Amino acid sequence: MKNIKKKTIPNHRGGFSMVTAIFVIFIMASLTALIMNVTSKTVKTTTQQYQKEQASLLARSYTELAMLYAINYDRVSNNNCIENINATFGDASNLYTIKTHMQYIGNSQLLPNCGTNITPIWNVSNPVGFDSALSIVIDVYVTYKDFDDPSALSVALGGLDRNITFHRRTVQKL
């Protein structure tokens, strides 16, 4: 018997499996990158929303505090009116700076030494209408740093300061 050599056909199955595996890995990596991007944007948006809501609540609280101070402050014995309230809230990593400015509006004779500049037009001894009304304009500025701001490190090294300021203005009758 003769020894007949069989022709061998090369096996291409291993090469096809390798291309399929690389393609699947590429698709999985792309999906993972997309999910991580969406997750990081969601976290950033949630953080910004939290900080803005916190600033809004602080502004509202300090507006109420300013009203309490204005109503209960003894203007006669102190010979002046309270005009500014400054405070900070939070720890060093999440610090809110609150600046409250109060401007009094109304009859200057009813609020002496308060910086009001309206002189009654009609009857000085018995003011009516706007001349008898006392009001206060309260401006509250709440300033804070964004958690996700990449320039926070550069500020410590002398870079630009990019604080966010929330402002609330209220006009209230005294």
Secondary structure, 3 states (H helix, E strand, C coil): CCCCCCCCCCCCHHHHHHHHHHHHHHHHHHHHHHHHHHHHHHHHHHHHHHHHHHHHHHHHHHHHHHHHHHHHCCHHHHCCCCCEEEEEECCHHHCEEEEEEEEEEEECCCCCCCCCCECCCCCCCCCCHHHHCEEEEEEEEEEECCCCCCCHHHHHCCCCCCCEEEEEEEEEEC
